[in-house]
Amino acid sequence: MAQSSQLKPNIPVGQQLKTRRQAMRVSLAQVEIDTKIRGKFLTALESGDYKSLPNDVYSRGFVQHYAGYLGLNGSAVAAMYAEERGGIEAGKTRQPQLDRPKRLVFTGPIVAAIGAVAVIVAVLSYLLLQFSALAAAPSLTITTPASDTTITGGVIDLAGKTTPGADITINDSPVLTDTDGGFSEKVALQDGVNAIRVLAKSKLGKTTSVTRNILAHLPKVDSGSAAVPAAPFDGIAMVIKVRATTSMVVQVDGKDAWRGTVVAGKSLPLFTGAKDINITTGNAGATSLTITNSVVAGKKIDALGADGEIRRNQSFAKDTVIP
């Protein structure tokens, strides 16, 4: 297309370009295809919506190209367009002023507030964890014996682990646990099937139990071996029996001789010492003794205390007088 003269000075450039295009019966879509100028820019130019156009240098370029496409003097039309945009001289551009984001300054109060929030979150998380642990039933794992088993003998080692702080009983007798919740106890067995029930109880009363069924084959025992001497001697001898299952610790001359659970109706082996025998029982009312020492022979004590009473470190020496 041959270029024509300048546009009319008193009519907006966009309006004149639109009139020219319509006179040539060319659609905006066709102009976009032919000139590679985006349709939204052409529409903004023809409607005089200069705020929607890119920066002036770029827009003057496509105005000049569009005018030339319509057969007009592109340079002259671009100059008129620049004058309408504010009289900006050709070749100059208006650099946009970008707002710099404000820097976040961590002042003392801000740092203190962040630290306080972190402490509060940590405390709340700890309390929630502790409450969840207390509200749940305690864990309970029996490590020995690993399952129901058969043994030959009258005593079995029972060990396991529970939630720290939980109380453990074996066949209703309390058992000590360490700080990690571990426990270990010797359990006396009767001949035949023994159901050993281990119960863990939390501070809120939640319980977990595990039962081990142990088939015990007890060797025949000479009844005389569990009898105290018939006459006083220079030392002390003792036979201990229980009528209810209870925990028991027996020390002879300051050393552990027995530590475990005694099943109801059973008697422990004969204990003899040179100086003394010390007893701790979980049920004093169910624990009876027969004692011979240097001053008495075959003396019986039907009960060490009341039923259910825990009696600790009950000591009998070789010269203890027993009424």
DRENDO-1510 file (C-alpha; in Angstrom, 1 decimal, always signed):
<recs>
REC; n; res; u; v; w
REC; 1; MET; +0.0; +0.0; +0.0 .
REC; 2; ALA; +1.3; +3.5; -0.9 .
REC; 3; GLN; +1.6; +6.0; +1.9 .
REC; 4; SER; -0.7; +9.0; +2.0 .
REC; 5; SER; -0.4; +12.4; +3.6 .
REC; 6; GLN; -0.6; +13.2; +7.3 .
REC; 7; LEU; -3.7; +12.7; +9.4 .
REC; 8; LYS; -5.9; +15.6; +10.4 .
REC; 9; PRO; -4.4; +17.3; +13.4 .
REC; 10; ASN; -7.6; +18.0; +15.4 .
REC; 11; ILE; -8.9; +14.4; +15.5 .
REC; 12; PRO; -7.4; +11.7; +17.8 .
REC; 13; VAL; -4.9; +9.4; +16.1 .
REC; 14; GLY; -6.7; +6.2; +17.2 .
REC; 15; GLN; -10.0; +7.4; +15.8 .
REC; 16; GLN; -8.5; +8.3; +12.5 .
REC; 17; LEU; -6.7; +4.9; +12.2 .
REC; 18; LYS; -10.0; +3.2; +13.0 .
REC; 19; THR; -11.8; +5.2; +10.3 .
REC; 20; ARG; -9.1; +4.5; +7.8 .
REC; 21; ARG; -9.2; +0.7; +8.6 .
REC; 22; GLN; -13.0; +0.6; +8.3 .
REC; 23; ALA; -12.9; +2.5; +5.0 .
REC; 24; MET; -10.5; -0.2; +3.7 .
REC; 25; ARG; -12.9; -2.9; +5.0 .
REC; 26; VAL; -10.2; -4.6; +7.0 .
REC; 27; SER; -11.1; -6.3; +10.3 .
REC; 28; LEU; -9.0; -6.0; +13.5 .
REC; 29; ALA; -8.5; -9.8; +13.4 .
REC; 30; GLN; -7.0; -9.5; +9.9 .
REC; 31; VAL; -4.8; -6.6; +11.0 .
REC; 32; GLU; -3.5; -8.6; +13.9 .
REC; 33; ILE; -2.6; -11.5; +11.6 .
REC; 34; ASP; -0.9; -9.2; +9.0 .
REC; 35; THR; +1.0; -6.9; +11.4 .
REC; 36; LYS; +1.6; -9.3; +14.3 .
REC; 37; ILE; +0.3; -6.6; +16.7 .
REC; 38; ARG; -1.9; -8.0; +19.4 .
REC; 39; GLY; -5.6; -7.3; +19.0 .
REC; 40; LYS; -6.0; -5.8; +22.5 .
REC; 41; PHE; -3.4; -3.2; +21.8 .
REC; 42; LEU; -5.1; -2.3; +18.5 .
REC; 43; THR; -8.4; -2.0; +20.2 .
REC; 44; ALA; -6.9; +0.2; +23.0 .
REC; 45; LEU; -5.2; +2.5; +20.4 .
REC; 46; GLU; -8.4; +2.9; +18.3 .
REC; 47; SER; -10.5; +3.7; +21.3 .
REC; 48; GLY; -7.9; +6.2; +22.8 .
REC; 49; ASP; -7.4; +4.0; +25.9 .
REC; 50; TYR; -3.7; +4.8; +26.1 .
REC; 51; LYS; -3.4; +3.7; +29.7 .
REC; 52; SER; -3.8; +0.1; +28.5 .
REC; 53; LEU; -0.9; +0.3; +26.1 .
REC; 54; PRO; +2.7; -0.6; +26.9 .
REC; 55; ASN; +5.5; +2.0; +27.4 .
REC; 56; ASP; +5.7; +4.8; +24.9 .
REC; 57; VAL; +8.7; +3.6; +22.9 .
REC; 58; TYR; +7.1; +0.2; +22.2 .
REC; 59; SER; +3.6; +1.6; +21.5 .
REC; 60; ARG; +5.0; +4.3; +19.1 .
REC; 61; GLY; +6.7; +1.5; +17.2 .
REC; 62; PHE; +3.5; -0.5; +16.6 .
REC; 63; VAL; +1.6; +2.8; +15.8 .
REC; 64; GLN; +4.1; +3.6; +13.1 .
REC; 65; HIS; +3.8; +0.0; +11.8 .
REC; 66; TYR; +0.0; +0.0; +11.9 .
REC; 67; ALA; -0.2; +3.4; +10.2 .
REC; 68; GLY; +2.1; +2.2; +7.4 .
REC; 69; TYR; +0.0; -0.9; +7.0 .
REC; 70; LEU; -3.0; +1.4; +6.4 .
REC; 71; GLY; -1.1; +3.4; +3.8 .
REC; 72; LEU; -0.3; +6.4; +6.0 .
REC; 73; ASN; +2.9; +8.1; +6.8 .
REC; 74; GLY; +4.0; +6.0; +9.8 .
REC; 75; SER; +6.6; +8.4; +11.2 .
REC; 76; ALA; +4.2; +11.4; +11.0 .
REC; 77; VAL; +1.4; +9.4; +12.7 .
REC; 78; ALA; +3.8; +8.1; +15.4 .
REC; 79; ALA; +4.8; +11.7; +16.1 .
REC; 80; MET; +1.1; +12.8; +16.4 .
REC; 81; TYR; +0.6; +9.8; +18.7 .
REC; 82; ALA; +3.6; +10.8; +20.9 .
REC; 83; GLU; +2.2; +14.3; +21.2 .
REC; 84; GLU; -1.1; +13.0; +22.4 .
REC; 85; ARG; +0.7; +10.8; +24.9 .
REC; 86; GLY; +2.1; +14.0; +26.5 .
REC; 87; GLY; +4.6; +15.4; +24.1 .
REC; 88; ILE; +7.4; +13.0; +24.8 .
REC; 89; GLU; +10.2; +13.4; +22.3 .
REC; 90; ALA; +11.0; +10.6; +19.9 .
REC; 91; GLY; +13.6; +8.2; +21.2 .
REC; 92; LYS; +12.9; +8.9; +24.9 .
REC; 93; THR; +11.2; +6.5; +27.2 .
REC; 94; ARG; +9.7; +6.9; +30.7 .
REC; 95; GLN; +11.3; +4.6; +33.1 .
REC; 96; PRO; +8.8; +3.1; +35.5 .
REC; 97; GLN; +9.5; +3.7; +39.1 .
REC; 98; LEU; +9.3; +0.4; +41.0 .
REC; 99; ASP; +8.4; +0.5; +44.7 .
REC; 100; ARG; +10.9; -1.4; +46.6 .
REC; 101; PRO; +9.5; -3.8; +49.2 .
REC; 102; LYS; +10.1; -2.7; +52.8 .
REC; 103; ARG; +12.7; -4.7; +54.6 .
REC; 104; LEU; +11.5; -6.5; +57.7 .
REC; 105; VAL; +13.7; -5.4; +60.5 .
REC; 106; PHE; +13.9; -7.8; +63.4 .
REC; 107; THR; +13.9; -5.5; +66.3 .
REC; 108; GLY; +14.2; -6.5; +70.0 .
REC; 109; PRO; +10.5; -6.6; +70.6 .
REC; 110; ILE; +9.8; -8.7; +67.5 .
REC; 111; VAL; +12.5; -11.2; +68.4 .
REC; 112; ALA; +11.2; -11.4; +71.9 .
REC; 113; ALA; +7.6; -12.0; +70.6 .
REC; 114; ILE; +8.8; -14.7; +68.2 .
REC; 115; GLY; +10.7; -16.4; +71.1 .
REC; 116; ALA; +7.7; -16.2; +73.4 .
REC; 117; VAL; +5.4; -17.7; +70.7 .
REC; 118; ALA; +8.0; -20.6; +70.1 .
REC; 119; VAL; +8.1; -21.3; +73.9 .
REC; 120; ILE; +4.3; -21.3; +74.2 .
REC; 121; VAL; +4.0; -23.7; +71.2 .
REC; 122; ALA; +6.7; -26.0; +72.7 .
REC; 123; VAL; +5.0; -26.1; +76.1 .
REC; 124; LEU; +1.5; -26.7; +74.6 .
REC; 125; SER; +2.9; -29.5; +72.4 .
REC; 126; TYR; +4.6; -31.1; +75.5 .
REC; 127; LEU; +1.5; -30.9; +77.6 .
REC; 128; LEU; -0.6; -32.3; +74.7 .
REC; 129; LEU; +1.9; -35.2; +74.4 .
REC; 130; GLN; +1.8; -35.9; +78.1 .
REC; 131; PHE; -2.0; -35.8; +78.3 .
REC; 132; SER; -2.2; -38.2; +75.3 .
REC; 133; ALA; +0.2; -40.6; +77.1 .
REC; 134; LEU; -1.8; -40.4; +80.3 .
REC; 135; ALA; -5.2; -40.7; +78.6 .
REC; 136; ALA; -4.1; -43.8; +76.7 .
REC; 137; ALA; -3.8; -47.3; +78.1 .
REC; 138; PRO; -0.2; -48.1; +79.0 .
REC; 139; SER; +1.8; -50.3; +76.7 .
REC; 140; LEU; +2.8; -53.7; +78.0 .
REC; 141; THR; +5.3; -56.1; +76.4 .
REC; 142; ILE; +6.4; -59.5; +77.9 .
REC; 143; THR; +9.9; -60.3; +76.8 .
REC; 144; THR; +10.4; -63.4; +78.9 .
REC; 145; PRO; +8.8; -65.9; +78.4 .
REC; 146; ALA; +8.0; -64.9; +74.9 .
REC; 147; SER; +4.9; -67.1; +74.7 .
REC; 148; ASP; +3.1; -69.9; +76.5 .
REC; 149; THR; +5.6; -72.6; +77.3 .
REC; 150; THR; +6.4; -75.8; +79.3 .
REC; 151; ILE; +9.1; -76.0; +81.8 .
REC; 152; THR; +10.5; -78.4; +84.3 .
REC; 153; GLY; +10.9; -76.7; +87.6 .
REC; 154; GLY; +9.0; -74.5; +90.1 .
REC; 155; VAL; +10.2; -71.0; +89.2 .
REC; 156; ILE; +10.2; -69.0; +86.0 .
REC; 157; ASP; +11.8; -65.6; +85.2 .
REC; 158; LEU; +9.2; -63.1; +83.9 .
REC; 159; ALA; +10.4; -59.8; +82.4 .
REC; 160; GLY; +8.9; -57.1; +80.3 .
REC; 161; LYS; +8.4; -53.4; +79.7 .
REC; 162; THR; +5.6; -50.9; +80.2 .
REC; 163; THR; +5.0; -47.2; +79.8 .
REC; 164; PRO; +7.2; -45.4; +82.3 .
REC; 165; GLY; +5.2; -44.5; +85.4 .
REC; 166; ALA; +2.7; -47.3; +85.0 .
REC; 167; ASP; +2.1; -49.7; +87.9 .
REC; 168; ILE; +2.7; -53.4; +87.3 .
REC; 169; THR; +1.2; -56.4; +89.1 .
REC; 170; ILE; +1.8; -60.1; +88.5 .
REC; 171; ASN; -1.1; -62.2; +89.7 .
REC; 172; ASP; -2.3; -59.1; +91.7 .
REC; 173; SER; +1.1; -58.7; +93.5 .
REC; 174; PRO; +2.9; -55.4; +92.9 .
REC; 175; VAL; +6.2; -55.4; +91.1 .
REC; 176; LEU; +8.8; -52.7; +91.0 .
REC; 177; THR; +9.7; -51.1; +87.6 .
REC; 178; ASP; +12.8; -49.0; +86.6 .
REC; 179; THR; +12.7; -45.5; +85.2 .
REC; 180; ASP; +12.3; -46.8; +81.7 .
REC; 181; GLY; +9.3; -49.1; +82.6 .
REC; 182; GLY; +11.3; -52.3; +82.6 .
REC; 183; PHE; +10.6; -55.0; +85.2 .
REC; 184; SER; +11.8; -58.5; +86.0 .
REC; 185; GLU; +10.5; -61.0; +88.6 .
REC; 186; LYS; +10.8; -64.6; +89.6 .
REC; 187; VAL; +7.4; -66.4; +89.7 .
REC; 188; ALA; +6.9; -69.5; +91.7 .
REC; 189; LEU; +4.8; -72.2; +89.9 .
REC; 190; GLN; +2.5; -75.0; +90.9 .
REC; 191; ASP; +2.7; -78.4; +89.3 .
REC; 192; GLY; +0.4; -78.2; +86.2 .
REC; 193; VAL; -0.9; -75.2; +84.2 .
REC; 194; ASN; -0.2; -71.8; +85.7 .
REC; 195; ALA; -1.9; -68.7; +84.4 .
REC; 196; ILE; +0.4; -65.8; +85.0 .
REC; 197; ARG; -1.5; -62.5; +84.5 .
REC; 198; VAL; +0.5; -59.3; +84.2 .
REC; 199; LEU; -1.4; -56.0; +84.5 .
REC; 200; ALA; -0.2; -52.5; +83.7 .
REC; 201; LYS; -2.2; -49.6; +85.2 .
REC; 202; SER; -1.8; -45.9; +84.3 .
REC; 203; LYS; -2.2; -43.1; +86.8 .
REC; 204; LEU; -5.6; -42.4; +85.2 .
REC; 205; GLY; -6.7; -46.0; +85.8 .
REC; 206; LYS; -6.3; -47.2; +82.2 .
REC; 207; THR; -5.2; -50.9; +82.1 .
REC; 208; THR; -3.5; -53.3; +79.8 .
REC; 209; SER; -3.0; -57.0; +80.6 .
REC; 210; VAL; -1.1; -59.9; +79.2 .
REC; 211; THR; -1.5; -63.6; +80.3 .
REC; 212; ARG; +1.1; -66.3; +80.0 .
REC; 213; ASN; +0.1; -69.9; +80.5 .
REC; 214; ILE; +3.0; -71.9; +81.8 .
REC; 215; LEU; +2.8; -75.7; +82.1 .
REC; 216; ALA; +5.2; -76.7; +85.0 .
REC; 217; HIS; +6.5; -80.1; +85.8 .
REC; 218; LEU; +7.7; -79.9; +89.4 .
REC; 219; PRO; +10.2; -82.5; +90.6 .
REC; 220; LYS; +9.2; -84.5; +93.7 .
REC; 221; VAL; +10.5; -82.7; +96.8 .
REC; 222; ASP; +11.5; -84.4; +100.0 .
REC; 223; SER; +9.2; -82.8; +102.5 .
REC; 224; GLY; +11.9; -83.0; +105.1 .
REC; 225; SER; +14.0; -80.6; +103.1 .
REC; 226; ALA; +11.5; -77.8; +103.9 .
REC; 227; ALA; +11.5; -78.3; +107.7 .
REC; 228; VAL; +13.4; -76.3; +110.2 .
REC; 229; PRO; +15.8; -78.1; +112.7 .
REC; 230; ALA; +14.0; -79.6; +115.7 .
REC; 231; ALA; +16.4; -78.1; +118.3 .
REC; 232; PRO; +18.0; -74.7; +118.7 .
REC; 233; PHE; +21.4; -74.2; +117.0 .
REC; 234; ASP; +24.0; -71.5; +116.4 .
REC; 235; GLY; +22.2; -69.7; +113.6 .
REC; 236; ILE; +18.8; -69.3; +112.2 .
REC; 237; ALA; +16.5; -71.4; +109.9 .
REC; 238; MET; +13.2; -70.5; +108.4 .
REC; 239; VAL; +10.4; -71.9; +106.4 .
REC; 240; ILE; +8.0; -69.4; +104.7 .
REC; 241; LYS; +4.5; -70.3; +103.4 .
REC; 242; VAL; +1.8; -68.2; +101.8 .
REC; 243; ARG; -2.0; -68.8; +101.6 .
REC; 244; ALA; -2.5; -66.1; +98.9 .
REC; 245; THR; -0.3; -65.3; +96.0 .
REC; 246; THR; +2.1; -62.5; +96.9 .
REC; 247; SER; +5.5; -61.0; +96.0 .
REC; 248; MET; +8.4; -61.9; +98.3 .
REC; 249; VAL; +12.0; -60.8; +98.9 .
REC; 250; VAL; +14.1; -62.9; +101.3 .
REC; 251; GLN; +17.6; -61.9; +102.3 .
REC; 252; VAL; +19.9; -64.2; +104.3 .
REC; 253; ASP; +22.9; -62.6; +106.0 .
REC; 254; GLY; +22.5; -59.4; +103.9 .
REC; 255; LYS; +22.3; -61.2; +100.5 .
REC; 256; ASP; +19.3; -61.9; +98.3 .
REC; 257; ALA; +18.2; -65.5; +98.6 .
REC; 258; TRP; +14.8; -65.2; +97.0 .
REC; 259; ARG; +13.1; -62.5; +95.0 .
REC; 260; GLY; +9.8; -63.2; +93.1 .
REC; 261; THR; +6.2; -64.1; +93.4 .
REC; 262; VAL; +5.0; -67.0; +95.6 .
REC; 263; VAL; +1.8; -68.7; +94.4 .
REC; 264; ALA; -1.0; -69.3; +97.0 .
REC; 265; GLY; -0.5; -72.5; +99.0 .
REC; 266; LYS; +3.2; -72.8; +98.2 .
REC; 267; SER; +6.2; -72.8; +100.6 .
REC; 268; LEU; +9.6; -71.6; +99.8 .
REC; 269; PRO; +12.8; -73.7; +100.3 .
REC; 270; LEU; +14.4; -73.8; +103.7 .
REC; 271; PHE; +16.5; -70.7; +104.4 .
REC; 272; THR; +19.4; -70.9; +106.9 .
REC; 273; GLY; +21.8; -68.2; +107.9 .
REC; 274; ALA; +24.6; -67.5; +110.3 .
REC; 275; LYS; +23.2; -64.1; +111.5 .
REC; 276; ASP; +19.8; -63.1; +110.3 .
REC; 277; ILE; +17.0; -63.5; +107.8 .
REC; 278; ASN; +15.2; -60.4; +106.4 .
REC; 279; ILE; +11.7; -60.6; +104.8 .
REC; 280; THR; +9.7; -58.2; +102.6 .
REC; 281; THR; +6.2; -59.5; +101.7 .
REC; 282; GLY; +3.4; -57.9; +99.6 .
REC; 283; ASN; +0.7; -59.5; +101.9 .
REC; 284; ALA; +1.7; -59.9; +105.5 .
REC; 285; GLY; -1.6; -61.4; +106.5 .
REC; 286; ALA; -1.1; -64.3; +104.1 .
REC; 287; THR; +2.6; -65.0; +105.1 .
REC; 288; SER; +3.4; -67.5; +107.8 .
REC; 289; LEU; +6.8; -68.5; +109.2 .
REC; 290; THR; +8.3; -71.4; +111.1 .
REC; 291; ILE; +11.6; -70.5; +112.8 .
REC; 292; THR; +14.4; -72.2; +114.7 .
REC; 293; ASN; +17.4; -70.2; +116.0 .
REC; 294; SER; +19.7; -70.2; +119.0 .
REC; 295; VAL; +16.8; -69.6; +121.5 .
REC; 296; VAL; +13.7; -71.2; +120.0 .
REC; 297; ALA; +12.9; -74.3; +117.9 .
REC; 298; GLY; +10.1; -74.8; +115.5 .
REC; 299; LYS; +8.4; -71.6; +116.5 .
REC; 300; LYS; +5.4; -70.7; +114.3 .
REC; 301; ILE; +4.2; -67.3; +113.3 .
REC; 302; ASP; +0.7; -67.6; +111.7 .
REC; 303; ALA; +0.8; -64.1; +110.0 .
REC; 304; LEU; +3.3; -61.3; +109.8 .
REC; 305; GLY; +0.5; -58.7; +109.8 .
REC; 306; ALA; -2.9; -57.8; +108.4 .
REC; 307; ASP; -4.3; -59.1; +105.1 .
REC; 308; GLY; -3.1; -57.0; +102.2 .
REC; 309; GLU; -0.5; -55.2; +104.3 .
REC; 310; ILE; +2.9; -54.7; +102.8 .
REC; 311; ARG; +5.5; -55.5; +105.4 .
REC; 312; ARG; +9.1; -54.5; +104.5 .
REC; 313; ASN; +12.4; -55.6; +106.0 .
REC; 314; GLN; +11.0; -57.7; +108.7 .
REC; 315; SER; +14.2; -59.0; +110.3 .
REC; 316; PHE; +14.8; -62.1; +112.5 .
REC; 317; ALA; +18.2; -62.7; +114.0 .
REC; 318; LYS; +19.8; -65.9; +115.4 .
REC; 319; ASP; +19.0; -64.7; +118.9 .
REC; 320; THR; +15.6; -63.2; +118.3 .
REC; 321; VAL; +13.1; -64.2; +121.1 .
REC; 322; ILE; +9.8; -65.2; +119.6 .
REC; 323; PRO; +6.9; -65.4; +122.1 .
</recs>
